[in-house]
Amino acid sequence: MSSKGFKNLVWFMGVVEDRNEGAKLGRVKVRCFGFHTENKILLPTADLPWAYLISGNYSSAITIPEENSWVWGFFIDGEYAQQPMLVGMMMGMPTQATLPSEGFSANSQELPVFDLNQPDISRLARGENIEQTSVAYKNITAICGVPSADGTSWSQPNSPYNASYPHNFVHETKAGHVFELDDTPGAERINLYHTAGSYVEMDSNGTTVIKSGGNMYMVIEADGRISITGDYSVTATGSINLLAKNDMNIQVDGNLKTNVHGNYELNVAGYMNTNVGEAIRTRGLKVALESQDDFDIFSGTEFHLGAPIISAKSSGDIFLNSVSGNLELKAGVNANIYGVGDANIRSASNVNLQSATINVNASGTVYIDNLVDMANGAAGDAVIAANGLTVNRTELKSEDVPDKKSPVKKTAIAPESTGIEAIDDTAEYGPQ
């Protein structure tokens, strides 16, 4: 073979009929014009010799030609024609359909669909019949009017494809996968397209569109960084879940607005600190604050409670304590102090009662444990209701008011006439 083959290479042209090789060496079966009959009964495809592929880039990363492709090469064994070597593939334009039962036509189930009278070069490379390519699919399935949280919306841009022949390098597979390196002046572009509809496409300005036709997973084994110079919008028709196994820091240099159309739940296992430079306003149909321990509210100036009805309820004691100022309870209508047990009003100094009318009503005995001084002025009739009996006391005139330093002699009133029990009705001075 060496004396005849290498010195007398025989060139051929043929059609690939089979590429399903069990040894997986990249070999194909070629029926060669002028060497093999087209009668598959006389010469079945299985009896054709395996042709080796020659890699011109010194790499094993080669593309095995499709069945029904026209190829050319040489027989390394010369006129024996039993050891074909393939150098390349010839591009053309099929003008008639293949007949699997005849020679120079593949008969496997993996036949590519050739368009009659269409060049073998991809439509994307030629810039023709683009409506039949993945460009049309991208534009048809582009999403529009995606709502954002700020009330605006955005739409996916259409494909920037604007290729012109012969500037677009296209590698398109039988299944429909596409890889493009487009050097069209002013429309430079890179496109990686999956037949399921997922793709990554970059236009001449560097704008990049990434779309997944199915689920999408991103796994980073180390640190991850995202830097966005402009605005950033995330919209999910389903749920969004964020989980940090360590700390999470969120910084907003402008305003922060949160709209929740359902329930809002915040759970904090430790302390929760809220620092506000200006005012805090909380509004709700109902507001409930609950503390398992102490509940402290502090104001640097004034503390206001405003409502049609204010109710304070405690299973224990309630204390109102003004450390250094006054404590004032004021009612627009009535002011009531009630206790199931005793109700005590005590002052370290004076207790002042002032009203147009003062009524003292007891179902039992009323005790006054000290001298009673009656100041100058007309206050109307004093009414004391005891045991259903009302006793009217005569108003003191200014000239009848004694000196507060001198005790006033009291006149004993018979208990049976008033229903009031006297502490000592024989005492000449002192409380009655």
C-alpha positions as CSV (number, residue, x, y, z in Angstrom):
1,M,0.0,0.0,0.0
2,S,2.8,2.4,0.8
3,S,4.3,2.0,-2.6
4,K,1.1,2.6,-4.4
5,G,-1.1,4.5,-2.0
6,F,0.9,7.5,-0.8
7,K,2.4,8.1,-4.2
8,N,-0.8,7.6,-6.1
9,L,-3.7,9.0,-4.0
10,V,-7.1,8.6,-5.7
11,W,-9.6,11.4,-5.0
12,F,-13.3,10.9,-4.7
13,M,-16.6,12.7,-4.1
14,G,-19.6,11.0,-2.4
15,V,-22.6,11.0,-0.1
16,V,-22.7,10.1,3.6
17,E,-25.1,7.2,4.1
18,D,-24.3,6.1,7.7
19,R,-22.4,7.7,10.6
20,N,-23.6,5.4,13.5
21,E,-20.3,3.7,14.2
22,G,-20.0,1.4,17.1
23,A,-16.3,2.1,17.8
24,K,-17.1,5.9,18.0
25,L,-14.0,6.9,16.1
26,G,-15.8,9.6,14.1
27,R,-15.9,7.5,11.0
28,V,-18.7,7.5,8.4
29,K,-19.7,5.4,5.4
30,V,-19.6,7.2,2.1
31,R,-20.9,5.9,-1.3
32,C,-18.5,7.4,-3.8
33,F,-19.4,8.5,-7.3
34,G,-17.6,6.4,-9.9
35,F,-16.5,3.8,-7.4
36,H,-19.7,2.4,-5.9
37,T,-23.0,1.4,-7.5
38,E,-26.2,3.2,-6.5
39,N,-27.9,-0.2,-6.3
40,K,-28.2,-1.0,-2.5
41,I,-29.0,-4.6,-3.2
42,L,-25.7,-5.2,-5.0
43,L,-23.8,-3.0,-2.6
44,P,-25.6,-2.4,0.8
45,T,-24.6,0.6,2.9
46,A,-23.3,-1.9,5.5
47,D,-20.7,-3.1,3.0
48,L,-19.2,0.3,2.4
49,P,-15.8,1.0,3.9
50,W,-15.5,3.3,6.9
51,A,-14.0,6.7,6.0
52,Y,-11.8,8.5,8.5
53,L,-12.1,12.3,9.1
54,I,-9.0,14.4,8.8
55,S,-8.9,17.3,11.4
56,G,-7.3,20.4,9.9
57,N,-7.0,22.2,13.3
58,Y,-5.0,19.4,15.0
59,S,-7.9,18.9,17.5
60,S,-10.2,16.0,18.2
61,A,-13.1,18.5,18.4
62,I,-14.4,17.8,15.0
63,T,-17.9,17.8,13.5
64,I,-19.1,14.6,12.1
65,P,-20.9,15.3,8.8
66,E,-24.7,14.7,8.7
67,E,-26.1,11.9,6.7
68,N,-26.9,12.8,3.1
69,S,-24.1,15.4,3.2
70,W,-21.8,15.6,0.1
71,V,-18.2,15.1,1.1
72,W,-14.9,14.7,-0.7
73,G,-11.5,13.1,0.1
74,F,-9.1,10.5,-1.1
75,F,-8.3,6.8,-0.9
76,I,-5.1,6.5,0.9
77,D,-4.6,3.0,-0.6
78,G,-4.9,4.4,-4.1
79,E,-6.7,2.3,-6.7
80,Y,-7.6,-0.3,-4.2
81,A,-10.3,2.2,-2.9
82,Q,-10.8,0.5,0.5
83,Q,-9.4,3.1,2.9
84,P,-11.2,6.4,2.3
85,M,-10.1,9.6,4.1
86,L,-12.4,12.7,4.3
87,V,-11.0,16.2,3.9
88,G,-14.2,18.3,3.8
89,M,-17.8,18.8,2.9
90,M,-19.2,20.4,-0.2
91,M,-22.0,23.0,0.3
92,G,-24.8,23.1,-2.2
93,M,-28.5,23.3,-2.7
94,P,-30.7,20.1,-2.9
95,T,-33.0,20.2,-5.8
96,Q,-34.8,16.8,-5.3
97,A,-35.8,14.7,-2.4
98,T,-33.7,11.8,-1.3
99,L,-34.8,8.2,-1.9
100,P,-33.6,6.0,1.0
101,S,-34.1,2.8,-1.0
102,E,-31.6,4.0,-3.6
103,G,-27.9,4.6,-3.3
104,F,-26.4,8.0,-2.5
105,S,-29.3,8.4,0.1
106,A,-29.2,7.6,3.8
107,N,-31.8,5.2,5.0
108,S,-31.6,5.7,8.8
109,Q,-34.2,7.2,11.1
110,E,-32.1,10.4,11.8
111,L,-32.6,12.0,8.4
112,P,-32.3,15.8,8.5
113,V,-35.1,17.7,6.9
114,F,-33.6,19.4,3.9
115,D,-35.5,22.2,2.3
116,L,-35.6,21.8,-1.5
117,N,-34.1,24.6,-3.4
118,Q,-32.6,26.1,-0.2
119,P,-28.9,26.4,0.1
120,D,-27.2,24.3,2.8
121,I,-25.9,27.4,4.4
122,S,-28.1,28.5,7.3
123,R,-30.8,31.0,6.7
124,L,-29.4,33.0,9.6
125,A,-26.0,33.2,7.8
126,R,-27.7,34.2,4.5
127,G,-30.2,36.6,6.1
128,E,-33.1,35.0,4.2
129,N,-36.4,33.6,5.3
130,I,-35.8,34.8,8.9
131,E,-39.5,34.2,9.7
132,Q,-38.7,30.5,9.6
133,T,-35.8,30.8,12.1
134,S,-35.3,31.2,15.9
135,V,-35.4,34.9,15.4
136,A,-39.1,34.8,14.8
137,Y,-39.6,32.6,17.8
138,K,-37.7,35.0,20.0
139,N,-39.8,38.0,18.9
140,I,-43.1,36.1,19.2
141,T,-42.5,34.8,22.7
142,A,-40.9,38.1,24.0
143,I,-42.8,39.1,27.2
144,C,-44.4,42.6,27.4
145,G,-45.8,44.8,30.1
146,V,-44.1,43.1,33.1
147,P,-45.3,45.1,36.2
148,S,-42.7,46.4,38.7
149,A,-43.1,47.2,42.4
150,D,-42.8,50.9,41.7
151,G,-45.9,50.9,39.5
152,T,-44.1,51.0,36.2
153,S,-43.7,48.1,33.7
154,W,-41.1,46.9,31.2
155,S,-40.9,44.7,28.1
156,Q,-38.3,42.3,26.7
157,P,-36.6,43.7,23.7
158,N,-36.9,41.9,20.3
159,S,-33.9,40.1,18.9
160,P,-31.3,42.5,17.5
161,Y,-30.6,40.2,14.5
162,N,-29.7,42.2,11.4
163,A,-27.1,40.0,9.8
164,S,-25.9,40.4,6.2
165,Y,-24.1,37.8,4.2
166,P,-21.3,36.7,4.5
167,H,-20.5,38.3,7.9
168,N,-22.5,36.0,10.1
169,F,-20.7,32.8,11.2
170,V,-23.5,30.3,12.1
171,H,-23.3,26.8,13.4
172,E,-26.7,25.2,13.4
173,T,-27.4,21.6,14.4
174,K,-29.9,19.1,13.1
175,A,-32.0,19.5,16.3
176,G,-32.1,23.3,15.9
177,H,-29.4,24.5,18.3
178,V,-27.7,27.6,17.0
179,F,-24.4,29.4,17.7
180,E,-23.8,32.7,16.0
181,L,-20.8,35.0,15.8
182,D,-22.1,37.9,13.8
183,D,-19.6,40.4,12.4
184,T,-22.2,42.4,10.4
185,P,-21.0,46.1,10.6
186,G,-23.1,48.0,13.0
187,A,-25.0,44.9,14.0
188,E,-22.3,42.8,15.7
189,R,-23.9,40.1,17.8
190,I,-23.3,36.9,19.7
191,N,-26.2,34.4,20.1
192,L,-26.4,31.0,21.8
193,Y,-29.8,29.4,21.2
194,H,-31.3,26.2,22.5
195,T,-34.0,24.5,20.5
196,A,-36.3,24.5,23.6
197,G,-36.4,28.3,23.4
198,S,-33.6,29.2,25.9
199,Y,-31.0,31.6,24.7
200,V,-28.3,34.2,25.5
201,E,-28.0,37.1,23.0
202,M,-25.7,40.1,23.1
203,D,-26.2,43.0,20.6
204,S,-23.7,45.6,19.3
205,N,-24.2,47.8,22.4
206,G,-23.5,45.0,24.8
207,T,-27.1,44.7,25.8
208,T,-27.6,41.1,26.9
209,V,-30.9,39.1,27.0
210,I,-30.9,35.8,28.9
211,K,-34.0,33.7,28.7
212,S,-34.7,30.2,30.0
213,G,-37.5,28.3,28.4
214,G,-37.6,26.0,31.5
215,N,-36.2,26.1,35.0
216,M,-33.0,28.0,35.8
217,Y,-30.5,27.3,38.4
218,M,-27.4,29.3,39.4
219,V,-24.9,27.7,41.8
220,I,-21.9,29.6,43.1
221,E,-19.3,27.6,45.1
222,A,-17.6,30.7,46.4
223,D,-18.5,34.4,46.8
224,G,-20.9,36.1,44.5
225,R,-21.2,39.7,43.5
226,I,-23.8,41.7,41.5
227,S,-23.2,45.3,40.6
228,I,-25.9,47.3,38.7
229,T,-25.2,50.9,37.7
230,G,-28.8,51.7,36.9
231,D,-32.2,50.5,38.2
232,Y,-32.9,46.8,39.1
233,S,-36.4,45.3,39.0
234,V,-37.5,41.8,40.0
235,T,-40.9,40.4,39.3
236,A,-42.1,36.9,40.1
237,T,-45.6,35.6,39.4
238,G,-45.0,33.0,42.2
239,S,-43.3,33.3,45.6
240,I,-39.8,34.8,46.4
241,N,-37.8,33.2,49.2
242,L,-34.6,34.6,50.6
243,L,-32.6,32.7,53.2
244,A,-29.3,33.8,54.8
245,K,-27.6,31.3,57.0
246,N,-25.6,34.2,58.5
247,D,-26.2,38.0,58.7
248,M,-28.1,40.0,56.2
249,N,-27.5,43.7,55.7
250,I,-29.9,45.9,53.7
251,Q,-29.0,49.6,53.1
252,V,-31.3,52.1,51.4
253,D,-29.9,55.5,50.7
254,G,-33.3,56.8,49.6
255,N,-36.8,55.9,50.5
256,L,-38.1,52.4,51.3
257,K,-41.7,51.5,50.5
258,T,-43.3,48.1,51.3
259,N,-46.8,47.2,50.0
260,V,-48.3,44.0,51.4
261,H,-51.7,43.1,50.0
262,G,-52.1,40.1,52.4
263,N,-50.8,39.5,55.9
264,Y,-47.4,40.7,57.2
265,E,-45.6,38.7,59.8
266,L,-42.3,39.6,61.4
267,N,-40.6,37.2,63.8
268,V,-37.5,38.2,65.8
269,A,-35.8,35.7,68.1
270,G,-33.6,38.3,69.8
271,Y,-33.8,42.1,70.2
272,M,-35.5,44.4,67.8
273,N,-34.3,48.0,67.7
274,T,-36.0,50.6,65.6
275,N,-34.4,54.0,65.3
276,V,-36.2,56.8,63.4
277,G,-34.8,60.3,63.0
278,E,-38.2,61.9,62.7
279,A,-41.7,60.7,63.3
280,I,-43.3,57.2,63.5
281,R,-46.9,56.7,62.5
282,T,-48.7,53.4,62.7
283,R,-52.3,53.1,61.5
284,G,-54.6,50.0,61.5
285,L,-58.2,49.0,61.8
286,K,-57.2,47.4,65.1
287,V,-53.8,47.7,66.8
288,A,-52.7,45.4,69.6
289,L,-49.4,45.6,71.5
290,E,-48.5,42.7,73.9
291,S,-45.5,42.3,76.2
292,Q,-44.7,39.2,78.2
293,D,-42.6,41.3,80.6
294,D,-42.4,45.1,81.2
295,F,-43.9,47.5,78.6
296,D,-42.3,50.9,78.6
297,I,-43.3,54.0,76.6
298,F,-41.2,57.1,77.0
299,S,-41.6,60.5,75.5
300,G,-39.1,63.4,75.8
301,T,-41.9,66.0,75.9
302,E,-45.6,65.2,75.9
303,F,-47.5,61.9,75.7
304,H,-50.9,62.0,74.1
305,L,-53.7,59.4,73.8
306,G,-56.7,60.2,71.7
307,A,-59.7,58.1,71.0
308,P,-63.5,58.2,71.4
309,I,-63.1,55.7,74.2
310,I,-59.9,54.9,76.1
311,S,-59.9,51.8,78.3
312,A,-57.0,50.7,80.5
313,K,-57.4,47.2,82.0
314,S,-55.0,45.4,84.3
315,S,-55.3,42.1,86.1
316,G,-53.2,43.7,88.9
317,D,-52.5,47.4,89.8
318,I,-52.5,50.5,87.6
319,F,-50.3,53.3,88.7
320,L,-50.3,56.9,87.3
321,N,-47.2,58.7,88.7
322,S,-46.1,62.2,87.9
323,V,-42.7,62.5,89.5
324,S,-42.1,66.2,89.2
325,G,-45.2,67.7,87.7
326,N,-49.0,67.8,88.1
327,L,-51.4,64.9,87.3
328,E,-54.6,66.2,85.8
329,L,-57.7,64.1,84.9
330,K,-60.3,66.0,82.9
331,A,-63.6,64.9,81.4
332,G,-65.9,66.7,79.0
333,V,-68.9,65.3,80.7
334,N,-68.7,63.1,83.9
335,A,-65.6,61.9,85.8
336,N,-66.1,58.7,87.7
337,I,-63.8,57.0,90.1
338,Y,-65.0,53.5,91.2
339,G,-63.6,50.7,93.2
340,V,-65.0,47.3,94.1
341,G,-63.3,47.8,97.4
342,D,-62.2,51.2,98.8
343,A,-61.7,54.3,96.6
344,N,-59.1,56.5,98.3
345,I,-58.1,60.1,97.4
346,R,-55.0,61.1,99.4
347,S,-52.7,64.1,99.3
348,A,-49.6,65.0,101.3
349,S,-51.0,68.5,101.3
350,N,-54.5,69.6,100.4
351,V,-57.4,67.9,98.7
352,N,-59.6,70.4,96.8
353,L,-63.1,69.7,95.6
354,Q,-64.7,72.3,93.5
355,S,-68.0,72.1,91.7
356,A,-71.3,73.8,91.2
357,T,-72.8,71.1,93.3
358,I,-71.0,68.5,95.4
359,N,-73.0,65.4,96.4
360,V,-71.8,62.9,98.9
361,N,-73.8,59.7,98.8
362,A,-73.2,56.6,100.9
363,S,-75.2,53.5,101.5
364,G,-73.7,53.3,105.0
365,T,-72.0,55.9,107.3
366,V,-70.1,59.0,106.1
367,Y,-67.1,59.9,108.4
368,I,-65.3,63.2,108.4
369,D,-62.2,62.8,110.5
370,N,-61.1,66.3,111.3
371,L,-62.2,69.9,111.3
372,V,-64.0,71.2,108.3
373,D,-63.2,74.7,107.1
374,M,-65.8,76.4,105.0
375,A,-64.4,79.2,102.8
376,N,-66.1,82.4,101.9
377,G,-68.3,82.4,98.9
378,A,-71.7,81.4,97.6
379,A,-71.7,77.8,96.5
380,G,-75.4,77.0,96.5
381,D,-77.1,74.5,98.7
382,A,-75.0,71.6,100.0
383,V,-76.9,68.4,99.7
384,I,-76.0,65.3,101.7
385,A,-78.0,62.2,100.9
386,A,-77.9,59.6,103.5
387,N,-80.4,56.7,103.9
388,G,-82.6,58.4,101.4
389,L,-82.9,61.5,103.5
390,T,-81.8,64.9,102.2
391,V,-80.6,67.5,104.7
392,N,-80.3,71.1,103.5
393,R,-77.6,73.2,105.3
394,T,-77.8,77.0,105.4
395,E,-75.2,78.8,103.3
396,L,-72.7,80.8,105.4
397,K,-72.5,84.4,104.5
398,S,-69.1,86.1,104.5
399,E,-69.7,88.0,107.7
400,D,-70.7,84.8,109.4
401,V,-67.4,82.9,108.5
402,P,-65.3,82.6,111.6
403,D,-61.5,82.9,111.8
404,K,-60.0,79.6,110.5
405,K,-57.7,79.6,113.6
406,S,-60.6,79.5,116.0
407,P,-62.6,76.3,116.4
408,V,-66.3,76.6,115.6
409,K,-68.7,75.2,118.1
410,K,-70.9,72.7,116.4
411,T,-74.5,72.0,117.2
412,A,-75.3,68.4,117.5
413,I,-78.0,67.0,115.1
414,A,-80.0,64.1,116.3
415,P,-79.1,61.0,114.3
416,E,-82.6,59.8,114.1
417,S,-83.6,63.0,112.3
418,T,-80.9,62.8,109.6
419,G,-79.9,59.2,109.3
420,I,-76.2,60.2,109.9
421,E,-74.3,58.4,112.6
422,A,-72.4,60.9,114.8
423,I,-69.0,59.9,116.1
424,D,-69.6,61.8,119.4
425,D,-72.8,63.8,119.6
426,T,-71.9,65.1,123.1
427,A,-68.6,66.6,122.1
428,E,-68.6,70.4,122.2
429,Y,-65.9,70.8,119.6
430,G,-64.4,68.6,116.9
431,P,-65.8,66.5,114.0
432,Q,-69.3,65.2,114.1
